[in-house]
Amino acid sequence: MDLAGPGLTVLTGADVLPWNEKARGLDLIVVAVTDPDRLVDVELPADGAPLPRPDAIVAWHSGSGVPLEEAVAHVLDKAPALRA
C-alpha cells in the first residue's frame, strides 16, 4: 500500500480531526485510512497515527510519547535527538 506522499504524511484512522489540528502549521499531509482492512495493513489503531517518511519508513508513532512537532523537527533535522 502506497500512502506515503512526497513530503511527510501522517496516517490516521477515521477520527482525523484531532490529527488535522496537531498537523496544522507543520507542513504535513494528513491521510485518513478508513478501510478496516487497510488499518490492519498499516498496523494503525483507531486513534493512533504513524508518521512515515517519503521512503515509507515509519519515523514516528503516536504511541511513542514524543510530541508530533518534535518528531517532525527531528525528521527534518531541525532539532536535537529525540528524548528516549
VOZANU-437409 format. One record per atom (N, C-alpha, C): residue number from 1; residue in three letters; atom name; x, y, z. Coordinates in nm, 2 decimals, padded with zeros to 4 digits. Example, Ala and Ser with C-alpha at 12.3 -4.5 7.8 and 13.67 -1.06 7.14 Angstrom:
+-----+---------+-------+--------+--------+--------+
: num : residuo : atomo :     xx :     yy :     zz :
+-----+---------+-------+--------+--------+--------+
:   1 :     Ala :     N :  01.32 : -00.57 :  00.78 :
:   1 :     Ala :    CA :  01.23 : -00.45 :  00.78 :
:   1 :     Ala :     C :  01.32 : -00.33 :  00.78 :
:   2 :     Ser :     N :  01.28 : -00.22 :  00.71 :
:   2 :     Ser :    CA :  01.37 : -00.11 :  00.71 :
:   2 :     Ser :     C :  01.29 :  00.00 :  00.79 :
+-----+---------+-------+--------+--------+--------+
REM end
This chain:
+-----+---------+-------+--------+--------+--------+
: num : residuo : atomo :     xx :     yy :     zz :
+-----+---------+-------+--------+--------+--------+
:   1 :     Met :     N :  00.08 : -00.12 :  00.00 :
:   1 :     Met :    CA :  00.00 :  00.00 :  00.00 :
:   1 :     Met :     C :  00.09 :  00.12 :  00.00 :
:   2 :     Asp :     N :  00.06 :  00.22 : -00.09 :
:   2 :     Asp :    CA :  00.15 :  00.34 : -00.10 :
:   2 :     Asp :     C :  00.07 :  00.46 : -00.06 :
:   3 :     Leu :     N :  00.08 :  00.49 :  00.07 :
:   3 :     Leu :    CA :  00.01 :  00.61 :  00.12 :
:   3 :     Leu :     C :  00.11 :  00.72 :  00.16 :
:   4 :     Ala :     N :  00.24 :  00.69 :  00.15 :
:   4 :     Ala :    CA :  00.34 :  00.80 :  00.18 :
:   4 :     Ala :     C :  00.34 :  00.89 :  00.07 :
:   5 :     Gly :     N :  00.34 :  01.02 :  00.10 :
:   5 :     Gly :    CA :  00.34 :  01.12 : -00.01 :
:   5 :     Gly :     C :  00.48 :  01.17 : -00.04 :
:   6 :     Pro :     N :  00.48 :  01.28 : -00.11 :
:   6 :     Pro :    CA :  00.61 :  01.34 : -00.15 :
:   6 :     Pro :     C :  00.68 :  01.41 : -00.03 :
:   7 :     Gly :     N :  00.60 :  01.45 :  00.07 :
:   7 :     Gly :    CA :  00.66 :  01.51 :  00.19 :
:   7 :     Gly :     C :  00.63 :  01.41 :  00.31 :
:   8 :     Leu :     N :  00.61 :  01.47 :  00.42 :
:   8 :     Leu :    CA :  00.58 :  01.39 :  00.54 :
:   8 :     Leu :     C :  00.43 :  01.37 :  00.55 :
:   9 :     Thr :     N :  00.39 :  01.25 :  00.58 :
:   9 :     Thr :    CA :  00.24 :  01.22 :  00.58 :
:   9 :     Thr :     C :  00.21 :  01.15 :  00.71 :
:  10 :     Val :     N :  00.11 :  01.21 :  00.78 :
:  10 :     Val :    CA :  00.05 :  01.14 :  00.90 :
:  10 :     Val :     C : -00.07 :  01.06 :  00.86 :
:  11 :     Leu :     N : -00.06 :  00.93 :  00.89 :
:  11 :     Leu :    CA : -00.17 :  00.84 :  00.86 :
:  11 :     Leu :     C : -00.26 :  00.83 :  00.99 :
:  12 :     Thr :     N : -00.39 :  00.85 :  00.97 :
:  12 :     Thr :    CA : -00.48 :  00.84 :  01.08 :
:  12 :     Thr :     C : -00.59 :  00.74 :  01.06 :
:  13 :     Gly :     N : -00.66 :  00.71 :  01.16 :
:  13 :     Gly :    CA : -00.79 :  00.63 :  01.15 :
:  13 :     Gly :     C : -00.90 :  00.72 :  01.10 :
:  14 :     Ala :     N : -01.02 :  00.68 :  01.12 :
:  14 :     Ala :    CA : -01.13 :  00.76 :  01.07 :
:  14 :     Ala :     C : -01.15 :  00.89 :  01.15 :
:  15 :     Asp :     N : -01.10 :  00.90 :  01.27 :
:  15 :     Asp :    CA : -01.11 :  01.02 :  01.35 :
:  15 :     Asp :     C : -00.99 :  01.11 :  01.32 :
:  16 :     Val :     N : -01.00 :  01.18 :  01.21 :
:  16 :     Val :    CA : -00.89 :  01.26 :  01.15 :
:  16 :     Val :     C : -00.88 :  01.40 :  01.21 :
:  17 :     Leu :     N : -00.99 :  01.45 :  01.27 :
:  17 :     Leu :    CA : -00.99 :  01.59 :  01.31 :
:  17 :     Leu :     C : -00.88 :  01.62 :  01.42 :
:  18 :     Pro :     N : -00.86 :  01.54 :  01.52 :
:  18 :     Pro :    CA : -00.75 :  01.58 :  01.61 :
:  18 :     Pro :     C : -00.61 :  01.58 :  01.55 :
:  19 :     Trp :     N : -00.59 :  01.50 :  01.45 :
:  19 :     Trp :    CA : -00.46 :  01.49 :  01.38 :
:  19 :     Trp :     C : -00.45 :  01.61 :  01.28 :
:  20 :     Asn :     N : -00.56 :  01.66 :  01.22 :
:  20 :     Asn :    CA : -00.56 :  01.78 :  01.14 :
:  20 :     Asn :     C : -00.51 :  01.90 :  01.23 :
:  21 :     Glu :     N : -00.57 :  01.90 :  01.35 :
:  21 :     Glu :    CA : -00.53 :  02.01 :  01.45 :
:  21 :     Glu :     C : -00.38 :  02.00 :  01.48 :
:  22 :     Lys :     N : -00.33 :  01.88 :  01.52 :
:  22 :     Lys :    CA : -00.19 :  01.87 :  01.55 :
:  22 :     Lys :     C : -00.10 :  01.89 :  01.44 :
:  23 :     Ala :     N : -00.14 :  01.86 :  01.32 :
:  23 :     Ala :    CA : -00.05 :  01.88 :  01.20 :
:  23 :     Ala :     C : -00.05 :  02.02 :  01.15 :
:  24 :     Arg :     N : -00.15 :  02.10 :  01.19 :
:  24 :     Arg :    CA : -00.16 :  02.24 :  01.14 :
:  24 :     Arg :     C : -00.03 :  02.32 :  01.17 :
:  25 :     Gly :     N :  00.03 :  02.38 :  01.07 :
:  25 :     Gly :    CA :  00.15 :  02.45 :  01.08 :
:  25 :     Gly :     C :  00.28 :  02.37 :  01.07 :
:  26 :     Leu :     N :  00.26 :  02.24 :  01.05 :
:  26 :     Leu :    CA :  00.38 :  02.15 :  01.04 :
:  26 :     Leu :     C :  00.41 :  02.11 :  00.90 :
:  27 :     Asp :     N :  00.34 :  02.16 :  00.80 :
:  27 :     Asp :    CA :  00.36 :  02.12 :  00.66 :
:  27 :     Asp :     C :  00.35 :  01.97 :  00.64 :
:  28 :     Leu :     N :  00.24 :  01.91 :  00.69 :
:  28 :     Leu :    CA :  00.22 :  01.77 :  00.68 :
:  28 :     Leu :     C :  00.10 :  01.74 :  00.59 :
:  29 :     Ile :     N :  00.10 :  01.62 :  00.53 :
:  29 :     Ile :    CA : -00.01 :  01.57 :  00.46 :
:  29 :     Ile :     C : -00.08 :  01.48 :  00.56 :
:  30 :     Val :     N : -00.21 :  01.49 :  00.58 :
:  30 :     Val :    CA : -00.28 :  01.41 :  00.67 :
:  30 :     Val :     C : -00.38 :  01.32 :  00.59 :
:  31 :     Val :     N : -00.36 :  01.19 :  00.60 :
:  31 :     Val :    CA : -00.44 :  01.09 :  00.52 :
:  31 :     Val :     C : -00.52 :  01.00 :  00.62 :
:  32 :     Ala :     N : -00.65 :  01.00 :  00.61 :
:  32 :     Ala :    CA : -00.73 :  00.92 :  00.69 :
:  32 :     Ala :     C : -00.75 :  00.78 :  00.62 :
:  33 :     Val :     N : -00.71 :  00.68 :  00.70 :
:  33 :     Val :    CA : -00.73 :  00.54 :  00.65 :
:  33 :     Val :     C : -00.86 :  00.48 :  00.71 :
:  34 :     Thr :     N : -00.96 :  00.47 :  00.63 :
:  34 :     Thr :    CA : -01.09 :  00.44 :  00.69 :
:  34 :     Thr :     C : -01.13 :  00.29 :  00.66 :
:  35 :     Asp :     N : -01.07 :  00.23 :  00.57 :
:  35 :     Asp :    CA : -01.10 :  00.09 :  00.54 :
:  35 :     Asp :     C : -01.04 :  00.00 :  00.65 :
:  36 :     Pro :     N : -01.12 : -00.07 :  00.72 :
:  36 :     Pro :    CA : -01.07 : -00.16 :  00.83 :
:  36 :     Pro :     C : -00.96 : -00.25 :  00.79 :
:  37 :     Asp :     N : -00.96 : -00.31 :  00.67 :
:  37 :     Asp :    CA : -00.86 : -00.40 :  00.62 :
:  37 :     Asp :     C : -00.72 : -00.32 :  00.61 :
:  38 :     Arg :     N : -00.73 : -00.20 :  00.56 :
:  38 :     Arg :    CA : -00.61 : -00.12 :  00.54 :
:  38 :     Arg :     C : -00.55 : -00.08 :  00.68 :
:  39 :     Leu :     N : -00.64 : -00.05 :  00.78 :
:  39 :     Leu :    CA : -00.59 : -00.02 :  00.91 :
:  39 :     Leu :     C : -00.51 : -00.13 :  00.96 :
:  40 :     Val :     N : -00.55 : -00.25 :  00.94 :
:  40 :     Val :    CA : -00.47 : -00.37 :  00.98 :
:  40 :     Val :     C : -00.34 : -00.37 :  00.90 :
:  41 :     Asp :     N : -00.34 : -00.34 :  00.77 :
:  41 :     Asp :    CA : -00.22 : -00.35 :  00.69 :
:  41 :     Asp :     C : -00.11 : -00.25 :  00.74 :
:  42 :     Val :     N : -00.15 : -00.13 :  00.79 :
:  42 :     Val :    CA : -00.06 : -00.04 :  00.83 :
:  42 :     Val :     C : -00.04 : -00.04 :  00.99 :
:  43 :     Glu :     N : -00.10 : -00.14 :  01.05 :
:  43 :     Glu :    CA : -00.10 : -00.15 :  01.20 :
:  43 :     Glu :     C : -00.13 : -00.02 :  01.27 :
:  44 :     Leu :     N : -00.25 :  00.03 :  01.23 :
:  44 :     Leu :    CA : -00.29 :  00.16 :  01.28 :
:  44 :     Leu :     C : -00.41 :  00.15 :  01.37 :
:  45 :     Pro :     N : -00.39 :  00.18 :  01.50 :
:  45 :     Pro :    CA : -00.50 :  00.18 :  01.59 :
:  45 :     Pro :     C : -00.60 :  00.29 :  01.55 :
:  46 :     Ala :     N : -00.72 :  00.28 :  01.59 :
:  46 :     Ala :    CA : -00.83 :  00.37 :  01.55 :
:  46 :     Ala :     C : -00.80 :  00.52 :  01.59 :
:  47 :     Asp :     N : -00.73 :  00.54 :  01.70 :
:  47 :     Asp :    CA : -00.70 :  00.67 :  01.75 :
:  47 :     Asp :     C : -00.55 :  00.71 :  01.73 :
:  48 :     Gly :     N : -00.47 :  00.62 :  01.67 :
:  48 :     Gly :    CA : -00.33 :  00.65 :  01.66 :
:  48 :     Gly :     C : -00.29 :  00.70 :  01.53 :
:  49 :     Ala :     N : -00.16 :  00.73 :  01.51 :
:  49 :     Ala :    CA : -00.11 :  00.79 :  01.39 :
:  49 :     Ala :     C :  00.04 :  00.76 :  01.38 :
:  50 :     Pro :     N :  00.08 :  00.70 :  01.27 :
:  50 :     Pro :    CA :  00.23 :  00.70 :  01.24 :
:  50 :     Pro :     C :  00.27 :  00.81 :  01.14 :
:  51 :     Leu :     N :  00.39 :  00.84 :  01.14 :
:  51 :     Leu :    CA :  00.45 :  00.94 :  01.05 :
:  51 :     Leu :     C :  00.55 :  00.87 :  00.96 :
:  52 :     Pro :     N :  00.51 :  00.82 :  00.85 :
:  52 :     Pro :    CA :  00.61 :  00.76 :  00.76 :
:  52 :     Pro :     C :  00.69 :  00.87 :  00.68 :
:  53 :     Arg :     N :  00.82 :  00.84 :  00.66 :
:  53 :     Arg :    CA :  00.90 :  00.93 :  00.57 :
:  53 :     Arg :     C :  00.86 :  00.90 :  00.43 :
:  54 :     Pro :     N :  00.91 :  00.98 :  00.33 :
:  54 :     Pro :    CA :  00.88 :  00.96 :  00.19 :
:  54 :     Pro :     C :  00.92 :  00.82 :  00.14 :
:  55 :     Asp :     N :  01.02 :  00.76 :  00.21 :
:  55 :     Asp :    CA :  01.07 :  00.63 :  00.17 :
:  55 :     Asp :     C :  00.99 :  00.52 :  00.24 :
:  56 :     Ala :     N :  00.88 :  00.55 :  00.30 :
:  56 :     Ala :    CA :  00.78 :  00.46 :  00.37 :
:  56 :     Ala :     C :  00.83 :  00.40 :  00.50 :
:  57 :     Ile :     N :  00.95 :  00.44 :  00.55 :
:  57 :     Ile :    CA :  01.00 :  00.40 :  00.68 :
:  57 :     Ile :     C :  00.92 :  00.49 :  00.79 :
:  58 :     Val :     N :  00.86 :  00.42 :  00.89 :
:  58 :     Val :    CA :  00.79 :  00.49 :  00.99 :
:  58 :     Val :     C :  00.89 :  00.56 :  01.08 :
:  59 :     Ala :     N :  00.88 :  00.70 :  01.08 :
:  59 :     Ala :    CA :  00.98 :  00.78 :  01.16 :
:  59 :     Ala :     C :  00.92 :  00.81 :  01.30 :
:  60 :     Trp :     N :  00.79 :  00.79 :  01.32 :
:  60 :     Trp :    CA :  00.73 :  00.83 :  01.45 :
:  60 :     Trp :     C :  00.60 :  00.76 :  01.46 :
:  61 :     His :     N :  00.55 :  00.73 :  01.58 :
:  61 :     His :    CA :  00.42 :  00.68 :  01.60 :
:  61 :     His :     C :  00.36 :  00.74 :  01.72 :
:  62 :     Ser :     N :  00.23 :  00.77 :  01.72 :
:  62 :     Ser :    CA :  00.17 :  00.84 :  01.83 :
:  62 :     Ser :     C :  00.18 :  00.78 :  01.96 :
:  63 :     Gly :     N :  00.21 :  00.65 :  01.97 :
:  63 :     Gly :    CA :  00.23 :  00.57 :  02.09 :
:  63 :     Gly :     C :  00.37 :  00.59 :  02.15 :
:  64 :     Ser :     N :  00.45 :  00.66 :  02.08 :
:  64 :     Ser :    CA :  00.59 :  00.68 :  02.13 :
:  64 :     Ser :     C :  00.61 :  00.77 :  02.25 :
:  65 :     Gly :     N :  00.51 :  00.86 :  02.27 :
:  65 :     Gly :    CA :  00.52 :  00.96 :  02.38 :
:  65 :     Gly :     C :  00.59 :  01.08 :  02.34 :
:  66 :     Val :     N :  00.65 :  01.09 :  02.22 :
:  66 :     Val :    CA :  00.72 :  01.21 :  02.17 :
:  66 :     Val :     C :  00.61 :  01.29 :  02.10 :
:  67 :     Pro :     N :  00.60 :  01.42 :  02.13 :
:  67 :     Pro :    CA :  00.51 :  01.51 :  02.05 :
:  67 :     Pro :     C :  00.53 :  01.51 :  01.90 :
:  68 :     Leu :     N :  00.43 :  01.52 :  01.83 :
:  68 :     Leu :    CA :  00.44 :  01.52 :  01.68 :
:  68 :     Leu :     C :  00.53 :  01.63 :  01.63 :
:  69 :     Glu :     N :  00.52 :  01.75 :  01.68 :
:  69 :     Glu :    CA :  00.60 :  01.86 :  01.63 :
:  69 :     Glu :     C :  00.75 :  01.83 :  01.66 :
:  70 :     Glu :     N :  00.78 :  01.77 :  01.77 :
:  70 :     Glu :    CA :  00.92 :  01.73 :  01.80 :
:  70 :     Glu :     C :  00.97 :  01.63 :  01.70 :
:  71 :     Ala :     N :  00.89 :  01.53 :  01.67 :
:  71 :     Ala :    CA :  00.93 :  01.43 :  01.58 :
:  71 :     Ala :     C :  00.95 :  01.48 :  01.44 :
:  72 :     Val :     N :  00.86 :  01.57 :  01.39 :
:  72 :     Val :    CA :  00.88 :  01.64 :  01.26 :
:  72 :     Val :     C :  01.01 :  01.72 :  01.26 :
:  73 :     Ala :     N :  01.03 :  01.79 :  01.36 :
:  73 :     Ala :    CA :  01.16 :  01.87 :  01.36 :
:  73 :     Ala :     C :  01.28 :  01.78 :  01.35 :
:  74 :     His :     N :  01.27 :  01.66 :  01.42 :
:  74 :     His :    CA :  01.39 :  01.57 :  01.42 :
:  74 :     His :     C :  01.40 :  01.51 :  01.28 :
:  75 :     Val :     N :  01.29 :  01.47 :  01.22 :
:  75 :     Val :    CA :  01.30 :  01.40 :  01.09 :
:  75 :     Val :     C :  01.35 :  01.50 :  00.99 :
:  76 :     Leu :     N :  01.32 :  01.63 :  01.00 :
:  76 :     Leu :    CA :  01.36 :  01.73 :  00.91 :
:  76 :     Leu :     C :  01.50 :  01.78 :  00.95 :
:  77 :     Asp :     N :  01.56 :  01.72 :  01.05 :
:  77 :     Asp :    CA :  01.69 :  01.76 :  01.10 :
:  77 :     Asp :     C :  01.70 :  01.90 :  01.15 :
:  78 :     Lys :     N :  01.59 :  01.95 :  01.22 :
:  78 :     Lys :    CA :  01.58 :  02.08 :  01.27 :
:  78 :     Lys :     C :  01.58 :  02.08 :  01.43 :
:  79 :     Ala :     N :  01.61 :  01.97 :  01.49 :
:  79 :     Ala :    CA :  01.61 :  01.96 :  01.63 :
:  79 :     Ala :     C :  01.71 :  01.86 :  01.68 :
:  80 :     Pro :     N :  01.74 :  01.87 :  01.81 :
:  80 :     Pro :    CA :  01.84 :  01.77 :  01.87 :
:  80 :     Pro :     C :  01.77 :  01.63 :  01.87 :
:  81 :     Ala :     N :  01.85 :  01.54 :  01.91 :
:  81 :     Ala :    CA :  01.80 :  01.40 :  01.91 :
:  81 :     Ala :     C :  01.67 :  01.39 :  01.99 :
:  82 :     Leu :     N :  01.58 :  01.30 :  01.96 :
:  82 :     Leu :    CA :  01.46 :  01.27 :  02.03 :
:  82 :     Leu :     C :  01.50 :  01.22 :  02.17 :
:  83 :     Arg :     N :  01.42 :  01.26 :  02.27 :
:  83 :     Arg :    CA :  01.44 :  01.20 :  02.40 :
:  83 :     Arg :     C :  01.39 :  01.06 :  02.40 :
:  84 :     Ala :     N :  01.45 :  00.98 :  02.49 :
:  84 :     Ala :    CA :  01.41 :  00.84 :  02.50 :
:  84 :     Ala :     C :  01.29 :  00.82 :  02.58 :
+-----+---------+-------+--------+--------+--------+
REM end
